Amino acid sequence: MTLKTGGARVNPSEETIRLGPLVVRFLVTGDDANGSVAAFELLVPAGERLAAPAHSHDHYEETIYGIEGALSWTVDGTRIEVGPGQALTIPRGAIHRFDNNGNRDAKALCVITPAAIGPEYFRESAEVIEAAAGGPPDRAKMAEIMLRHGLRPAP
């Protein structure tokens, strides 16, 4: 539900994107916030591993806030568990990835500052994941999408 208050709106984006078993629900895009911030919920089912390779980005910070369950993040080789009420800021240039190693679905709020990435990246990635029909996604296509959107796959 979008609630309008003057020129402001609650959850102006409200777009859900499925990346295989993962679900991304954008709450705010860069277009909604003059490029200053993007925010989305990330739902990762129990036992799921990230299909995309570990990566870094030089143009924005990514802050993760745990809502439910726990995600296991690896940032520059260090494993960090992020559970409900915990926050992790991933600095520009840090190589990172995540998995849900638990037996419970995990939900996190992801905040991108500035909003250098948005729904377009996830839509394009979802197409490659869907084309893989349950198998591993085409790494070359995923890498091309990542590079075009400012993410650098780890070597």
N, CA, C and O atoms as a GROMACS GRO file, in nm:
protein
  620
    1MET      N    1   0.084  -0.117   0.000
    1MET     CA    2   0.000   0.000   0.000
    1MET      C    3   0.089   0.124   0.000
    1MET      O    4   0.183   0.133   0.079
    2THR      N    5   0.060   0.216  -0.086
    2THR     CA    6   0.134   0.340  -0.092
    2THR      C    7   0.052   0.449  -0.024
    2THR      O    8  -0.063   0.473  -0.061
    3LEU      N    9   0.110   0.514   0.074
    3LEU     CA   10   0.043   0.621   0.146
    3LEU      C   11   0.109   0.752   0.106
    3LEU      O   12   0.230   0.767   0.121
    4LYS      N   13   0.032   0.844   0.055
    4LYS     CA   14   0.086   0.974   0.013
    4LYS      C   15   0.068   1.077   0.122
    4LYS      O   16  -0.037   1.085   0.186
    5THR      N   17   0.172   1.155   0.142
    5THR     CA   18   0.168   1.266   0.236
    5THR      C   19   0.235   1.384   0.166
    5THR      O   20   0.358   1.391   0.162
    6GLY      N   21   0.157   1.474   0.112
    6GLY     CA   22   0.215   1.583   0.033
    6GLY      C   23   0.286   1.522  -0.086
    6GLY      O   24   0.225   1.446  -0.161
    7GLY      N   25   0.414   1.555  -0.106
    7GLY     CA   26   0.493   1.498  -0.216
    7GLY      C   27   0.562   1.369  -0.177
    7GLY      O   28   0.617   1.302  -0.263
    8ALA      N   29   0.560   1.333  -0.050
    8ALA     CA   30   0.627   1.212  -0.003
    8ALA      C   31   0.533   1.092  -0.009
    8ALA      O   32   0.411   1.107   0.000
    9ARG      N   33   0.592   0.973  -0.025
    9ARG     CA   34   0.513   0.850  -0.029
    9ARG      C   35   0.584   0.742   0.052
    9ARG      O   36   0.707   0.737   0.055
   10VAL      N   37   0.508   0.657   0.117
   10VAL     CA   38   0.562   0.541   0.186
   10VAL      C   39   0.584   0.432   0.082
   10VAL      O   40   0.496   0.404   0.001
   11ASN      N   41   0.702   0.370   0.083
   11ASN     CA   42   0.738   0.263  -0.011
   11ASN      C   43   0.704   0.302  -0.156
   11ASN      O   44   0.620   0.237  -0.218
   12PRO      N   45   0.767   0.404  -0.210
   12PRO     CA   46   0.730   0.450  -0.344
   12PRO      C   47   0.756   0.348  -0.455
   12PRO      O   48   0.692   0.356  -0.560
   13SER      N   49   0.846   0.254  -0.435
   13SER     CA   50   0.876   0.160  -0.543
   13SER      C   51   0.784   0.040  -0.542
   13SER      O   52   0.712   0.015  -0.638
   14GLU      N   53   0.786  -0.037  -0.432
   14GLU     CA   54   0.701  -0.156  -0.417
   14GLU      C   55   0.713  -0.253  -0.535
   14GLU      O   56   0.612  -0.302  -0.585
   15GLU      N   57   0.837  -0.281  -0.579
   15GLU     CA   58   0.858  -0.377  -0.688
   15GLU      C   59   0.924  -0.502  -0.633
   15GLU      O   60   1.025  -0.494  -0.563
   16THR      N   61   0.867  -0.619  -0.664
   16THR     CA   62   0.922  -0.746  -0.621
   16THR      C   63   0.986  -0.815  -0.741
   16THR      O   64   0.926  -0.827  -0.847
   17ILE      N   65   1.111  -0.861  -0.721
   17ILE     CA   66   1.185  -0.930  -0.826
   17ILE      C   67   1.232  -1.064  -0.770
   17ILE      O   68   1.291  -1.069  -0.662
   18ARG      N   69   1.206  -1.172  -0.843
   18ARG     CA   70   1.248  -1.305  -0.801
   18ARG      C   71   1.373  -1.345  -0.878
   18ARG      O   72   1.377  -1.340  -1.001
   19LEU      N   73   1.474  -1.385  -0.802
   19LEU     CA   74   1.600  -1.433  -0.860
   19LEU      C   75   1.614  -1.580  -0.820
   19LEU      O   76   1.683  -1.612  -0.724
   20GLY      N   77   1.547  -1.669  -0.895
   20GLY     CA   78   1.541  -1.807  -0.851
   20GLY      C   79   1.467  -1.809  -0.719
   20GLY      O   80   1.356  -1.757  -0.709
   21PRO      N   81   1.528  -1.870  -0.615
   21PRO     CA   82   1.461  -1.877  -0.485
   21PRO      C   83   1.471  -1.748  -0.402
   21PRO      O   84   1.399  -1.734  -0.303
   22LEU      N   85   1.558  -1.655  -0.440
   22LEU     CA   86   1.572  -1.530  -0.367
   22LEU      C   87   1.466  -1.430  -0.411
   22LEU      O   88   1.423  -1.431  -0.526
   23VAL      N   89   1.423  -1.344  -0.319
   23VAL     CA   90   1.324  -1.242  -0.350
   23VAL      C   91   1.380  -1.106  -0.308
   23VAL      O   92   1.427  -1.089  -0.195
   24VAL      N   93   1.375  -1.010  -0.400
   24VAL     CA   94   1.418  -0.873  -0.374
   24VAL      C   95   1.293  -0.785  -0.387
   24VAL      O   96   1.224  -0.788  -0.489
   25ARG      N   97   1.265  -0.707  -0.283
   25ARG     CA   98   1.150  -0.615  -0.289
   25ARG      C   99   1.202  -0.474  -0.266
   25ARG      O  100   1.236  -0.436  -0.154
   26PHE      N  101   1.207  -0.398  -0.375
   26PHE     CA  102   1.254  -0.260  -0.366
   26PHE      C  103   1.150  -0.174  -0.296
   26PHE      O  104   1.032  -0.177  -0.329
   27LEU      N  105   1.197  -0.098  -0.199
   27LEU     CA  106   1.112  -0.004  -0.126
   27LEU      C  107   1.134   0.137  -0.179
   27LEU      O  108   1.040   0.213  -0.196
   28VAL      N  109   1.261   0.170  -0.204
   28VAL     CA  110   1.299   0.302  -0.255
   28VAL      C  111   1.406   0.281  -0.361
   28VAL      O  112   1.503   0.208  -0.339
   29THR      N  113   1.390   0.345  -0.476
   29THR     CA  114   1.493   0.341  -0.580
   29THR      C  115   1.562   0.477  -0.586
   29THR      O  116   1.516   0.574  -0.526
   30GLY      N  117   1.672   0.483  -0.658
   30GLY     CA  118   1.740   0.610  -0.677
   30GLY      C  119   1.650   0.713  -0.741
   30GLY      O  120   1.660   0.832  -0.709
   31ASP      N  121   1.562   0.670  -0.831
   31ASP     CA  122   1.468   0.763  -0.894
   31ASP      C  123   1.373   0.825  -0.792
   31ASP      O  124   1.330   0.939  -0.807
   32ASP      N  125   1.341   0.748  -0.687
   32ASP     CA  126   1.251   0.798  -0.583
   32ASP      C  127   1.321   0.896  -0.489
   32ASP      O  128   1.256   0.976  -0.422
   33ALA      N  129   1.455   0.891  -0.484
   33ALA     CA  130   1.531   0.966  -0.383
   33ALA      C  131   1.642   1.053  -0.443
   33ALA      O  132   1.745   1.076  -0.381
   34ASN      N  133   1.619   1.100  -0.566
   34ASN     CA  134   1.717   1.186  -0.633
   34ASN      C  135   1.858   1.126  -0.632
   34ASN      O  136   1.957   1.199  -0.624
   35GLY      N  137   1.866   0.993  -0.641
   35GLY     CA  138   1.995   0.925  -0.650
   35GLY      C  139   2.069   0.909  -0.519
   35GLY      O  140   2.180   0.855  -0.517
   36SER      N  141   2.011   0.954  -0.408
   36SER     CA  142   2.085   0.951  -0.283
   36SER      C  143   2.086   0.814  -0.214
   36SER      O  144   2.182   0.780  -0.146
   37VAL      N  145   1.980   0.736  -0.232
   37VAL     CA  146   1.970   0.608  -0.162
   37VAL      C  147   1.876   0.514  -0.237
   37VAL      O  148   1.783   0.557  -0.305
   38ALA      N  149   1.904   0.385  -0.223
   38ALA     CA  150   1.812   0.280  -0.267
   38ALA      C  151   1.799   0.183  -0.150
   38ALA      O  152   1.897   0.158  -0.080
   39ALA      N  153   1.680   0.129  -0.129
   39ALA     CA  154   1.659   0.035  -0.019
   39ALA      C  155   1.569  -0.077  -0.067
   39ALA      O  156   1.468  -0.054  -0.134
   40PHE      N  157   1.609  -0.200  -0.032
   40PHE     CA  158   1.527  -0.316  -0.068
   40PHE      C  159   1.536  -0.423   0.039
   40PHE      O  160   1.636  -0.435   0.109
   41GLU      N  161   1.428  -0.501   0.049
   41GLU     CA  162   1.428  -0.619   0.134
   41GLU      C  163   1.482  -0.735   0.053
   41GLU      O  164   1.455  -0.747  -0.067
   42LEU      N  165   1.557  -0.820   0.118
   42LEU     CA  166   1.612  -0.940   0.057
   42LEU      C  167   1.565  -1.059   0.138
   42LEU      O  168   1.590  -1.066   0.258
   43LEU      N  169   1.497  -1.154   0.073
   43LEU     CA  170   1.452  -1.276   0.137
   43LEU      C  171   1.532  -1.392   0.079
   43LEU      O  172   1.533  -1.414  -0.043
   44VAL      N  173   1.599  -1.466   0.167
   44VAL     CA  174   1.683  -1.578   0.126
   44VAL      C  175   1.635  -1.703   0.199
   44VAL      O  176   1.647  -1.711   0.322
   45PRO      N  177   1.581  -1.801   0.126
   45PRO     CA  178   1.533  -1.923   0.191
   45PRO      C  179   1.645  -1.997   0.265
   45PRO      O  180   1.763  -1.982   0.232
   46ALA      N  181   1.607  -2.076   0.363
   46ALA     CA  182   1.702  -2.156   0.441
   46ALA      C  183   1.789  -2.241   0.347
   46ALA      O  184   1.739  -2.301   0.252
   47GLY      N  185   1.917  -2.244   0.376
   47GLY     CA  186   2.010  -2.328   0.302
   47GLY      C  187   2.050  -2.279   0.164
   47GLY      O  188   2.123  -2.349   0.094
   48GLU      N  189   2.006  -2.161   0.123
   48GLU     CA  190   2.036  -2.110  -0.011
   48GLU      C  191   2.171  -2.039  -0.017
   48GLU      O  192   2.210  -1.969   0.076
   49ARG      N  193   2.241  -2.061  -0.128
   49ARG     CA  194   2.367  -1.993  -0.155
   49ARG      C  195   2.345  -1.894  -0.268
   49ARG      O  196   2.263  -1.917  -0.356
   50LEU      N  197   2.418  -1.784  -0.264
   50LEU     CA  198   2.408  -1.680  -0.366
   50LEU      C  199   2.455  -1.736  -0.500
   50LEU      O  200   2.563  -1.793  -0.510
   51ALA      N  201   2.372  -1.719  -0.605
   51ALA     CA  202   2.407  -1.770  -0.738
   51ALA      C  203   2.516  -1.685  -0.804
   51ALA      O  204   2.598  -1.738  -0.879
   52ALA      N  205   2.517  -1.556  -0.776
   52ALA     CA  206   2.616  -1.466  -0.837
   52ALA      C  207   2.751  -1.484  -0.768
   52ALA      O  208   2.757  -1.523  -0.651
   53PRO      N  209   2.859  -1.456  -0.840
   53PRO     CA  210   2.991  -1.468  -0.778
   53PRO      C  211   3.015  -1.357  -0.675
   53PRO      O  212   2.948  -1.254  -0.676
   54ALA      N  213   3.113  -1.381  -0.587
   54ALA     CA  214   3.155  -1.275  -0.496
   54ALA      C  215   3.193  -1.155  -0.581
   54ALA      O  216   3.238  -1.170  -0.694
   55HIS      N  217   3.175  -1.035  -0.525
   55HIS     CA  218   3.197  -0.915  -0.604
   55HIS      C  219   3.231  -0.797  -0.514
   55HIS      O  220   3.226  -0.807  -0.391
   56SER      N  221   3.265  -0.689  -0.577
   56SER     CA  222   3.286  -0.562  -0.506
   56SER      C  223   3.224  -0.452  -0.589
   56SER      O  224   3.184  -0.474  -0.704
   57HIS      N  225   3.214  -0.333  -0.530
   57HIS     CA  226   3.166  -0.217  -0.603
   57HIS      C  227   3.239  -0.095  -0.550
   57HIS      O  228   3.258  -0.079  -0.429
   58ASP      N  229   3.279  -0.009  -0.641
   58ASP     CA  230   3.360   0.108  -0.606
   58ASP      C  231   3.279   0.236  -0.591
   58ASP      O  232   3.333   0.337  -0.546
   59HIS      N  233   3.150   0.233  -0.626
   59HIS     CA  234   3.074   0.357  -0.633
   59HIS      C  235   2.969   0.372  -0.523
   59HIS      O  236   2.896   0.472  -0.521
   60TYR      N  237   2.959   0.276  -0.432
   60TYR     CA  238   2.861   0.288  -0.325
   60TYR      C  239   2.893   0.195  -0.209
   60TYR      O  240   2.963   0.095  -0.224
   61GLU      N  241   2.840   0.232  -0.091
   61GLU     CA  242   2.843   0.145   0.025
   61GLU      C  243   2.711   0.067   0.027
   61GLU      O  244   2.609   0.112  -0.025
   62GLU      N  245   2.718  -0.048   0.089
   62GLU     CA  246   2.599  -0.131   0.105
   62GLU      C  247   2.587  -0.163   0.254
   62GLU      O  248   2.679  -0.219   0.313
   63THR      N  249   2.474  -0.128   0.313
   63THR     CA  250   2.451  -0.157   0.454
   63THR      C  251   2.339  -0.260   0.465
   63THR      O  252   2.233  -0.244   0.406
   64ILE      N  253   2.365  -0.365   0.541
   64ILE     CA  254   2.272  -0.475   0.558
   64ILE      C  255   2.219  -0.471   0.700
   64ILE      O  256   2.297  -0.463   0.795
   65TYR      N  257   2.088  -0.477   0.716
   65TYR     CA  258   2.026  -0.481   0.849
   65TYR      C  259   1.943  -0.609   0.857
   65TYR      O  260   1.850  -0.628   0.779
   66GLY      N  261   1.978  -0.697   0.952
   66GLY     CA  262   1.907  -0.824   0.968
   66GLY      C  263   1.769  -0.804   1.027
   66GLY      O  264   1.752  -0.732   1.125
   67ILE      N  265   1.669  -0.870   0.967
   67ILE     CA  266   1.531  -0.862   1.015
   67ILE      C  267   1.487  -0.996   1.073
   67ILE      O  268   1.436  -1.002   1.184
   68GLU      N  269   1.507  -1.104   0.996
   68GLU     CA  270   1.469  -1.240   1.039
   68GLU      C  271   1.578  -1.336   0.998
   68GLU      O  272   1.648  -1.312   0.899
   69GLY      N  273   1.594  -1.446   1.073
   69GLY     CA  274   1.695  -1.545   1.039
   69GLY      C  275   1.833  -1.482   1.042
   69GLY      O  276   1.854  -1.378   1.106
   70ALA      N  277   1.929  -1.545   0.974
   70ALA     CA  278   2.065  -1.491   0.970
   70ALA      C  279   2.128  -1.519   0.835
   70ALA      O  280   2.109  -1.627   0.778
   71LEU      N  281   2.201  -1.423   0.784
   71LEU     CA  282   2.280  -1.441   0.662
   71LEU      C  283   2.426  -1.443   0.700
   71LEU      O  284   2.471  -1.367   0.786
   72SER      N  285   2.500  -1.531   0.635
   72SER     CA  286   2.644  -1.541   0.657
   72SER      C  287   2.713  -1.465   0.543
   72SER      O  288   2.711  -1.508   0.428
   73TRP      N  289   2.773  -1.352   0.577
   73TRP     CA  290   2.843  -1.268   0.480
   73TRP      C  291   2.991  -1.297   0.488
   73TRP      O  292   3.045  -1.317   0.597
   74THR      N  293   3.057  -1.300   0.375
   74THR     CA  294   3.202  -1.307   0.371
   74THR      C  295   3.247  -1.176   0.309
   74THR      O  296   3.216  -1.147   0.194
   75VAL      N  297   3.321  -1.097   0.387
   75VAL     CA  298   3.368  -0.965   0.343
   75VAL      C  299   3.519  -0.964   0.353
   75VAL      O  300   3.576  -0.976   0.462
   76ASP      N  301   3.586  -0.950   0.237
   76ASP     CA  302   3.732  -0.954   0.231
   76ASP      C  303   3.788  -1.073   0.308
   76ASP      O  304   3.886  -1.060   0.382
   77GLY      N  305   3.725  -1.189   0.290
   77GLY     CA  306   3.774  -1.313   0.350
   77GLY      C  307   3.729  -1.340   0.493
   77GLY      O  308   3.757  -1.447   0.546
   78THR      N  309   3.661  -1.245   0.556
   78THR     CA  310   3.614  -1.264   0.694
   78THR      C  311   3.466  -1.297   0.694
   78THR      O  312   3.385  -1.226   0.634
   79ARG      N  313   3.430  -1.406   0.762
   79ARG     CA  314   3.290  -1.447   0.769
   79ARG      C  315   3.222  -1.372   0.884
   79ARG      O  316   3.274  -1.366   0.995
   80ILE      N  317   3.105  -1.314   0.854
   80ILE     CA  318   3.030  -1.234   0.951
   80ILE      C  319   2.883  -1.276   0.946
   80ILE      O  320   2.821  -1.268   0.840
   81GLU      N  321   2.829  -1.320   1.058
   81GLU     CA  322   2.687  -1.355   1.067
   81GLU      C  323   2.608  -1.229   1.099
   81GLU      O  324   2.642  -1.155   1.191
   82VAL      N  325   2.501  -1.204   1.023
   82VAL     CA  326   2.415  -1.088   1.048
   82VAL      C  327   2.275  -1.139   1.074
   82VAL      O  328   2.209  -1.194   0.985
   83GLY      N  329   2.229  -1.121   1.198
   83GLY     CA  330   2.098  -1.167   1.239
   83GLY      C  331   2.007  -1.049   1.272
   83GLY      O  332   2.044  -0.934   1.248
   84PRO      N  333   1.889  -1.077   1.324
   84PRO     CA  334   1.793  -0.972   1.355
   84PRO      C  335   1.852  -0.863   1.446
   84PRO      O  336   1.914  -0.892   1.548
   85GLY      N  337   1.830  -0.739   1.406
   85GLY     CA  338   1.876  -0.625   1.484
   85GLY      C  339   2.023  -0.592   1.467
   85GLY      O  340   2.073  -0.500   1.533
   86GLN      N  341   2.093  -0.663   1.380
   86GLN     CA  342   2.235  -0.635   1.356
   86GLN      C  343   2.252  -0.569   1.221
   86GLN      O  344   2.174  -0.592   1.128
   87ALA      N  345   2.356  -0.485   1.211
   87ALA     CA  346   2.384  -0.415   1.084
   87ALA      C  347   2.529  -0.436   1.045
   87ALA      O  348   2.617  -0.445   1.130
   88LEU      N  349   2.552  -0.443   0.915
   88LEU     CA  350   2.684  -0.459   0.858
   88LEU      C  351   2.697  -0.360   0.743
   88LEU      O  352   2.614  -0.358   0.653
   89THR      N  353   2.801  -0.277   0.746
   89THR     CA  354   2.827  -0.188   0.633
   89THR      C  355   2.943  -0.246   0.554
   89THR      O  356   3.050  -0.273   0.609
   90ILE      N  357   2.921  -0.264   0.424
   90ILE     CA  358   3.024  -0.316   0.335
   90ILE      C  359   3.083  -0.196   0.261
   90ILE      O  360   3.014  -0.131   0.182
   91PRO      N  361   3.210  -0.166   0.287
   91PRO     CA  362   3.270  -0.047   0.226
   91PRO      C  363   3.296  -0.066   0.077
   91PRO      O  364   3.302  -0.179   0.026
   92ARG      N  365   3.311   0.044   0.009
   92ARG     CA  366   3.346   0.041  -0.134
   92ARG      C  367   3.474  -0.039  -0.152
   92ARG      O  368   3.569  -0.026  -0.074
   93GLY      N  369   3.476  -0.122  -0.255
   93GLY     CA  370   3.595  -0.200  -0.288
   93GLY      C  371   3.609  -0.332  -0.215
   93GLY      O  372   3.695  -0.412  -0.252
   94ALA      N  373   3.529  -0.358  -0.112
   94ALA     CA  374   3.540  -0.484  -0.036
   94ALA      C  375   3.475  -0.598  -0.116
   94ALA      O  376   3.362  -0.584  -0.164
   95ILE      N  377   3.545  -0.709  -0.129
   95ILE     CA  378   3.491  -0.826  -0.198
   95ILE      C  379   3.399  -0.898  -0.099
   95ILE      O  380   3.438  -0.927   0.014
   96HIS      N  381   3.277  -0.926  -0.144
   96HIS     CA  382   3.180  -0.986  -0.053
   96HIS      C  383   3.081  -1.077  -0.125
   96HIS      O  384   3.066  -1.073  -0.247
   97ARG      N  385   3.016  -1.158  -0.044
   97ARG     CA  386   2.909  -1.248  -0.088
   97ARG      C  387   2.831  -1.289   0.036
   97ARG      O  388   2.872  -1.258   0.148
   98PHE      N  389   2.720  -1.358   0.018
   98PHE     CA  390   2.642  -1.406   0.132
   98PHE      C  391   2.579  -1.540   0.101
   98PHE      O  392   2.564  -1.578  -0.015
   99ASP      N  393   2.542  -1.611   0.207
   99ASP     CA  394   2.468  -1.736   0.199
   99ASP      C  395   2.377  -1.744   0.321
   99ASP      O  396   2.401  -1.677   0.421
  100ASN      N  397   2.274  -1.825   0.310
  100ASN     CA  398   2.192  -1.856   0.427
  100ASN      C  399   2.227  -1.999   0.465
  100ASN      O  400   2.174  -2.093   0.406
  101ASN      N  401   2.315  -2.016   0.561
  101ASN     CA  402   2.357  -2.148   0.605
  101ASN      C  403   2.265  -2.206   0.712
  101ASN      O  404   2.286  -2.318   0.758
  102GLY      N  405   2.164  -2.130   0.751
  102GLY     CA  406   2.074  -2.173   0.858
  102GLY      C  407   1.959  -2.258   0.809
  102GLY      O  408   1.944  -2.285   0.690
  103ASN      N  409   1.877  -2.299   0.904
  103ASN     CA  410   1.759  -2.380   0.871
  103ASN      C  411   1.632  -2.297   0.876
  103ASN      O  412   1.521  -2.350   0.885
  104ARG      N  413   1.649  -2.164   0.871
  104ARG     CA  414   1.539  -2.069   0.874
  104ARG      C  415   1.555  -1.967   0.762
  104ARG      O  416   1.667  -1.924   0.734
  105ASP      N  417   1.445  -1.928   0.698
  105ASP     CA  418   1.452  -1.822   0.597
  105ASP      C  419   1.509  -1.696   0.662
  105ASP      O  420   1.486  -1.671   0.780
  106ALA      N  421   1.581  -1.620   0.584
  106ALA     CA  422   1.640  -1.495   0.634
  106ALA      C  423   1.584  -1.378   0.555
  106ALA      O  424   1.563  -1.387   0.434
  107LYS      N  425   1.562  -1.268   0.626
  107LYS     CA  426   1.518  -1.144   0.561
  107LYS      C  427   1.609  -1.033   0.612
  107LYS      O  428   1.637  -1.023   0.732
  108ALA      N  429   1.654  -0.949   0.518
  108ALA     CA  430   1.740  -0.836   0.554
  108ALA      C  431   1.696  -0.714   0.475
  108ALA      O  432   1.639  -0.725   0.366
  109LEU      N  433   1.724  -0.598   0.531
  109LEU     CA  434   1.705  -0.471   0.460
  109LEU      C  435   1.842  -0.430   0.408
  109LEU      O  436   1.938  -0.424   0.484
  110CYS      N  437   1.850  -0.401   0.278
  110CYS     CA  438   1.975  -0.360   0.215
  110CYS      C  439   1.961  -0.215   0.171
  110CYS      O  440   1.865  -0.178   0.103
  111VAL      N  441   2.058  -0.133   0.211
  111VAL     CA  442   2.055   0.009   0.178
  111VAL      C  443   2.180   0.042   0.099
  111VAL      O  444   2.292   0.013   0.142
  112ILE      N  445   2.161   0.103  -0.017
  112ILE     CA  446   2.271   0.139  -0.107
  112ILE      C  447   2.285   0.291  -0.107
  112ILE      O  448   2.189   0.362  -0.135
  113THR      N  449   2.406   0.340  -0.074
  113THR     CA  450   2.429   0.486  -0.071
  113THR      C  451   2.559   0.520  -0.142
  113THR      O  452   2.663   0.466  -0.106
  114PRO      N  453   2.557   0.608  -0.240
  114PRO     CA  454   2.437   0.656  -0.310
  114PRO      C  455   2.375   0.543  -0.393
  114PRO      O  456   2.432   0.434  -0.403
  115ALA      N  457   2.261   0.570  -0.452
  115ALA     CA  458   2.183   0.467  -0.522
  115ALA      C  459   2.242   0.437  -0.660
  115ALA      O  460   2.180   0.467  -0.762
  116ALA      N  461   2.360   0.377  -0.662
  116ALA     CA  462   2.428   0.349  -0.788
  116ALA      C  463   2.378   0.220  -0.853
  116ALA      O  464   2.418   0.190  -0.965
  117ILE      N  465   2.293   0.145  -0.784
  117ILE     CA  466   2.236   0.022  -0.839
  117ILE      C  467   2.088   0.020  -0.805
  117ILE      O  468   2.046   0.073  -0.702
  118GLY      N  469   2.010  -0.040  -0.893
  118GLY     CA  470   1.866  -0.042  -0.871
  118GLY      C  471   1.802  -0.166  -0.927
  118GLY      O  472   1.870  -0.265  -0.954
  119PRO      N  473   1.672  -0.164  -0.946
  119PRO     CA  474   1.597  -0.280  -0.992
  119PRO      C  475   1.645  -0.335  -1.126
  119PRO      O  476   1.634  -0.455  -1.151
  120GLU      N  477   1.698  -0.250  -1.213
  120GLU     CA  478   1.741  -0.296  -1.345
  120GLU      C  479   1.843  -0.409  -1.334
  120GLU      O  480   1.835  -0.508  -1.407
  121TYR      N  481   1.938  -0.394  -1.243
  121TYR     CA  482   2.039  -0.499  -1.224
  121TYR      C  483   1.973  -0.631  -1.187
  121TYR      O  484   2.005  -0.736  -1.243
  122PHE      N  485   1.881  -0.625  -1.092
  122PHE     CA  486   1.817  -0.748  -1.046
  122PHE      C  487   1.724  -0.808  -1.151
  122PHE      O  488   1.714  -0.930  -1.161
  123ARG      N  489   1.656  -0.724  -1.229
  123ARG     CA  490   1.570  -0.775  -1.337
  123ARG      C  491   1.654  -0.852  -1.439
  123ARG      O  492   1.617  -0.962  -1.480
  124GLU      N  493   1.766  -0.792  -1.481
  124GLU     CA  494   1.852  -0.856  -1.581
  124GLU      C  495   1.912  -0.986  -1.526
  124GLU      O  496   1.919  -1.086  -1.597
  125SER      N  497   1.955  -0.984  -1.401
  125SER     CA  498   2.010  -1.104  -1.338
  125SER      C  499   1.904  -1.213  -1.329
  125SER      O  500   1.933  -1.331  -1.351
  126ALA      N  501   1.781  -1.175  -1.296
  126ALA     CA  502   1.671  -1.271  -1.284
  126ALA      C  503   1.648  -1.343  -1.417
  126ALA      O  504   1.619  -1.463  -1.418
  127GLU      N  505   1.661  -1.273  -1.529
  127GLU     CA  506   1.643  -1.335  -1.660
  127GLU      C  507   1.747  -1.444  -1.684
  127GLU      O  508   1.715  -1.551  -1.735
  128VAL      N  509   1.872  -1.417  -1.647
  128VAL     CA  510   1.979  -1.516  -1.666
  128VAL      C  511   1.958  -1.636  -1.575
  128VAL      O  512   1.978  -1.750  -1.616
  129ILE      N  513   1.917  -1.610  -1.451
  129ILE     CA  514   1.891  -1.719  -1.356
  129ILE      C  515   1.773  -1.804  -1.403
  129ILE      O  516   1.778  -1.926  -1.394
  130GLU      N  517   1.668  -1.739  -1.453
  130GLU     CA  518   1.552  -1.812  -1.503
  130GLU      C  519   1.588  -1.896  -1.625
  130GLU      O  520   1.541  -2.009  -1.639
  131ALA      N  521   1.672  -1.842  -1.713
  131ALA     CA  522   1.713  -1.916  -1.833
  131ALA      C  523   1.794  -2.041  -1.797
  131ALA      O  524   1.798  -2.136  -1.875
  132ALA      N  525   1.857  -2.042  -1.681
  132ALA     CA  526   1.937  -2.157  -1.638
  132ALA      C  527   1.849  -2.274  -1.593
  132ALA      O  528   1.899  -2.386  -1.576
  133ALA      N  529   1.720  -2.250  -1.575
  133ALA     CA  530   1.622  -2.355  -1.542
  133ALA      C  531   1.667  -2.443  -1.426
  133ALA      O  532   1.659  -2.566  -1.434
  134GLY      N  533   1.713  -2.381  -1.319
  134GLY     CA  534   1.752  -2.455  -1.200
  134GLY      C  535   1.898  -2.494  -1.195
  134GLY      O  536   1.948  -2.535  -1.090
  135GLY      N  537   1.967  -2.482  -1.307
  135GLY     CA  538   2.111  -2.510  -1.310
  135GLY      C  539   2.188  -2.384  -1.278
  135GLY      O  540   2.129  -2.279  -1.251
  136PRO      N  541   2.321  -2.392  -1.283
  136PRO     CA  542   2.399  -2.271  -1.256
  136PRO      C  543   2.380  -2.168  -1.367
  136PRO      O  544   2.376  -2.204  -1.484
  137PRO      N  545   2.368  -2.041  -1.330
  137PRO     CA  546   2.351  -1.938  -1.433
  137PRO      C  547   2.478  -1.921  -1.515
  137PRO      O  548   2.588  -1.951  -1.469
  138ASP      N  549   2.461  -1.872  -1.635
  138ASP     CA  550   2.574  -1.846  -1.726
  138ASP      C  551   2.665  -1.741  -1.662
  138ASP      O  552   2.627  -1.624  -1.650
  139ARG      N  553   2.786  -1.782  -1.621
  139ARG     CA  554   2.877  -1.693  -1.550
  139ARG      C  555   2.920  -1.574  -1.636
  139ARG      O  556   2.935  -1.464  -1.585
  140ALA      N  557   2.939  -1.596  -1.766
  140ALA     CA  558   2.981  -1.486  -1.854
  140ALA      C  559   2.871  -1.381  -1.863
  140ALA      O  560   2.899  -1.261  -1.859
  141LYS      N  561   2.746  -1.425  -1.876
  141LYS     CA  562   2.634  -1.330  -1.883
  141LYS      C  563   2.618  -1.257  -1.750
  141LYS      O  564   2.596  -1.136  -1.748
  142MET      N  565   2.630  -1.331  -1.639
  142MET     CA  566   2.618  -1.267  -1.507
  142MET      C  567   2.730  -1.163  -1.490
  142MET      O  568   2.705  -1.053  -1.440
  143ALA      N  569   2.851  -1.198  -1.531
  143ALA     CA  570   2.964  -1.104  -1.517
  143ALA      C  571   2.941  -0.980  -1.602
  143ALA      O  572   2.972  -0.869  -1.559
  144GLU      N  573   2.888  -0.997  -1.723
  144GLU     CA  574   2.862  -0.882  -1.810
  144GLU      C  575   2.759  -0.788  -1.746
  144GLU      O  576   2.777  -0.666  -1.748
  145ILE      N  577   2.652  -0.846  -1.690
  145ILE     CA  578   2.550  -0.765  -1.624
  145ILE      C  579   2.610  -0.692  -1.504
  145ILE      O  580   2.588  -0.572  -1.485
  146MET      N  581   2.686  -0.765  -1.424
  146MET     CA  582   2.748  -0.705  -1.306
  146MET      C  583   2.836  -0.587  -1.344
  146MET      O  584   2.824  -0.479  -1.286
  147LEU      N  585   2.923  -0.607  -1.443
  147LEU     CA  586   3.015  -0.499  -1.484
  147LEU      C  587   2.940  -0.378  -1.536
  147LEU      O  588   2.977  -0.264  -1.507
  148ARG      N  589   2.834  -0.402  -1.612
  148ARG     CA  590   2.756  -0.292  -1.667
  148ARG      C  591   2.688  -0.210  -1.559
  148ARG      O  592   2.661  -0.091  -1.578
  149HIS      N  593   2.660  -0.272  -1.444
  149HIS     CA  594   2.592  -0.203  -1.334
  149HIS      C  595   2.687  -0.163  -1.221
  149HIS      O  596   2.643  -0.129  -1.111
  150GLY      N  597   2.818  -0.167  -1.247
  150GLY     CA  598   2.914  -0.120  -1.150
  150GLY      C  599   2.960  -0.218  -1.045
  150GLY      O  600   3.023  -0.178  -0.947
  151LEU      N  601   2.930  -0.346  -1.063
  151LEU     CA  602   2.978  -0.449  -0.973
  151LEU      C  603   3.096  -0.519  -1.042
  151LEU      O  604   3.092  -0.544  -1.162
  152ARG      N  605   3.198  -0.550  -0.966
  152ARG     CA  606   3.316  -0.615  -1.021
  152ARG      C  607   3.325  -0.757  -0.966
  152ARG      O  608   3.353  -0.775  -0.847
  153PRO      N  609   3.303  -0.861  -1.051
  153PRO     CA  610   3.315  -0.999  -1.002
  153PRO      C  611   3.457  -1.022  -0.946
  153PRO      O  612   3.555  -0.972  -1.000
  154ALA      N  613   3.465  -1.099  -0.839
  154ALA     CA  614   3.596  -1.130  -0.780
  154ALA      C  615   3.672  -1.224  -0.873
  154ALA      O  616   3.612  -1.306  -0.943
  155PRO      N  617   3.804  -1.211  -0.875
  155PRO     CA  618   3.883  -1.301  -0.962
  155PRO      C  619   3.874  -1.446  -0.918
  155PRO      O  620   3.934  -1.533  -0.980
   0.00000   0.00000   0.00000
